[in-house]
Amino acid sequence: MMLYNRVSLVMLTIIMTAVLSEAGAQEKSTSQAVETATKALIDVMLKPNAQILNKLASDKLSYGHSSGTIETKEQFVQTLISGASVFEEIQTTDQTVDVQDNTAIVRHTLSAKTNDPGKGPASIRLGIMLTWVKSNDGWQLLGRQAFKL
């Protein structure tokens, strides 16, 4: 009986280790997918492309600027495609990714050089929170809020 208990305990330990290792690998893979989507968003903000923007953004996007302006998906895409908002350089630091089920929250500090028409060149430094949701099309941006640092 004692040998049976020891064997059971060893088997349970092996199974739990395998399950936890797989869960950790899946979480890392999911976080990497969200980081890839975040990088794709930054890349397309630098070189706007309507098709990519529309794929990355949820139809229910709420895109909040540090000024308090909030844009829908259509407004967000149009602002970039029309050249009303021009990013010449974007760098992010201190990025964190937290995933729960099919939702992820990404936070980072964004430093950028902009050159919006009528405003001229400017440097900005903002705190950003992105909310991503997993859909059939991959990770899509559901919400974004910027705040001045």
C-alpha positions as CSV (number, residue, x, y, z in Angstrom):
1,M,0.0,0.0,0.0
2,M,2.8,2.4,0.9
3,L,4.6,1.7,-2.5
4,Y,1.3,2.3,-4.3
5,N,1.0,5.7,-2.6
6,R,4.5,6.7,-3.5
7,V,4.1,5.6,-7.1
8,S,0.8,7.6,-7.2
9,L,2.5,10.7,-5.8
10,V,5.4,10.4,-8.3
11,M,2.9,10.0,-11.2
12,L,0.8,12.9,-10.0
13,T,4.0,15.1,-9.7
14,I,5.0,14.2,-13.3
15,I,1.5,14.9,-14.6
16,M,1.2,18.3,-12.8
17,T,4.7,19.3,-14.0
18,A,3.8,18.5,-17.6
19,V,0.5,20.4,-17.4
20,L,2.0,23.4,-15.8
21,S,4.9,23.5,-18.3
22,E,2.4,23.3,-21.2
23,A,0.3,26.1,-19.6
24,G,3.4,28.3,-19.2
25,A,4.4,27.6,-22.8
26,Q,0.9,28.5,-24.1
27,E,0.8,31.7,-22.0
28,K,4.2,32.7,-23.4
29,S,3.1,32.0,-26.9
30,T,-0.1,34.0,-26.4
31,S,1.8,36.9,-24.9
32,Q,4.2,36.8,-27.9
33,A,1.2,36.9,-30.3
34,V,-0.1,40.0,-28.5
35,E,3.3,41.6,-28.7
36,T,3.4,40.8,-32.4
37,A,0.0,42.5,-32.9
38,T,1.2,45.5,-30.9
39,K,4.3,45.8,-33.1
40,A,2.2,45.5,-36.2
41,L,0.0,48.3,-35.0
42,I,3.1,50.6,-34.4
43,D,4.5,49.7,-37.8
44,V,1.2,50.5,-39.6
45,M,0.9,53.8,-37.7
46,L,4.3,54.7,-39.2
47,K,3.3,53.6,-42.7
48,P,-0.5,53.7,-42.8
49,N,-2.2,51.0,-44.8
50,A,-6.1,50.8,-44.6
51,Q,-6.2,47.1,-45.1
52,I,-3.9,46.3,-42.2
53,L,-5.4,48.9,-40.0
54,N,-8.9,47.5,-40.6
55,K,-7.7,44.0,-39.8
56,L,-5.9,45.0,-36.6
57,A,-8.8,47.1,-35.2
58,S,-12.0,45.7,-33.9
59,D,-15.2,47.1,-35.3
60,K,-16.0,48.3,-31.8
61,L,-12.6,50.1,-31.3
62,S,-12.6,53.0,-28.9
63,Y,-9.3,54.9,-29.5
64,G,-8.6,57.5,-26.8
65,H,-6.0,60.2,-27.3
66,S,-4.2,62.0,-24.5
67,S,-6.1,65.2,-25.5
68,G,-9.4,63.5,-24.5
69,T,-10.5,62.9,-28.1
70,I,-12.0,59.5,-28.7
71,E,-12.2,57.9,-32.2
72,T,-14.1,55.0,-33.6
73,K,-12.4,52.5,-35.8
74,E,-13.4,54.4,-39.0
75,Q,-12.1,57.7,-37.6
76,F,-8.9,56.1,-36.4
77,V,-8.2,54.6,-39.8
78,Q,-9.1,57.8,-41.6
79,T,-7.0,60.0,-39.4
80,L,-3.9,57.9,-40.3
81,I,-4.7,57.2,-44.0
82,S,-5.6,60.9,-44.7
83,G,-2.3,62.1,-43.2
84,A,-4.1,64.2,-40.6
85,S,-1.9,62.4,-38.0
86,V,1.7,61.7,-39.1
87,F,4.1,59.6,-37.0
88,E,7.7,59.8,-38.2
89,E,9.2,57.7,-35.4
90,I,7.7,55.6,-32.6
91,Q,9.6,53.9,-29.7
92,T,8.0,51.9,-26.9
93,T,9.6,51.0,-23.6
94,D,8.6,49.4,-20.3
95,Q,6.0,47.2,-22.1
96,T,3.9,44.7,-20.1
97,V,1.4,42.2,-21.4
98,D,-1.3,40.6,-19.3
99,V,-3.5,38.0,-20.9
100,Q,-6.7,36.5,-19.5
101,D,-8.6,34.1,-21.8
102,N,-9.2,36.0,-25.0
103,T,-8.4,39.5,-23.7
104,A,-5.0,41.1,-23.3
105,I,-3.9,44.4,-21.8
106,V,-0.7,45.9,-23.0
107,R,0.9,48.9,-21.3
108,H,3.9,50.8,-22.4
109,T,5.5,54.2,-22.6
110,L,5.4,55.6,-26.1
111,S,7.9,58.2,-27.3
112,A,7.3,59.5,-30.8
113,K,8.1,62.2,-33.3
114,T,5.1,63.6,-35.1
115,N,4.6,66.0,-37.9
116,D,0.9,66.7,-38.2
117,P,-0.2,69.2,-40.9
118,G,-0.6,72.7,-39.5
119,K,1.2,71.8,-36.2
120,G,4.7,71.0,-37.5
121,P,7.2,68.6,-35.9
122,A,6.7,67.6,-32.3
123,S,8.0,65.1,-29.8
124,I,5.6,63.3,-27.5
125,R,5.9,61.0,-24.6
126,L,2.8,59.2,-23.5
127,G,1.6,56.3,-21.3
128,I,-0.5,53.9,-23.4
129,M,-2.9,51.2,-22.4
130,L,-4.1,48.9,-25.2
131,T,-6.9,46.3,-24.9
132,W,-6.7,43.5,-27.4
133,V,-9.3,40.8,-28.0
134,K,-8.8,37.5,-29.8
135,S,-11.1,37.0,-32.7
136,N,-11.3,34.6,-35.7
137,D,-9.0,37.1,-37.5
138,G,-6.4,37.0,-34.7
139,W,-5.7,39.7,-32.0
140,Q,-7.7,42.9,-32.6
141,L,-7.4,46.3,-30.9
142,L,-10.6,46.9,-28.9
143,G,-9.5,49.9,-26.8
144,R,-6.6,52.3,-26.5
145,Q,-6.1,55.1,-24.0
146,A,-3.2,57.5,-24.0
147,F,-2.2,59.8,-21.1
148,K,0.5,62.5,-20.9
149,L,3.6,61.7,-18.9
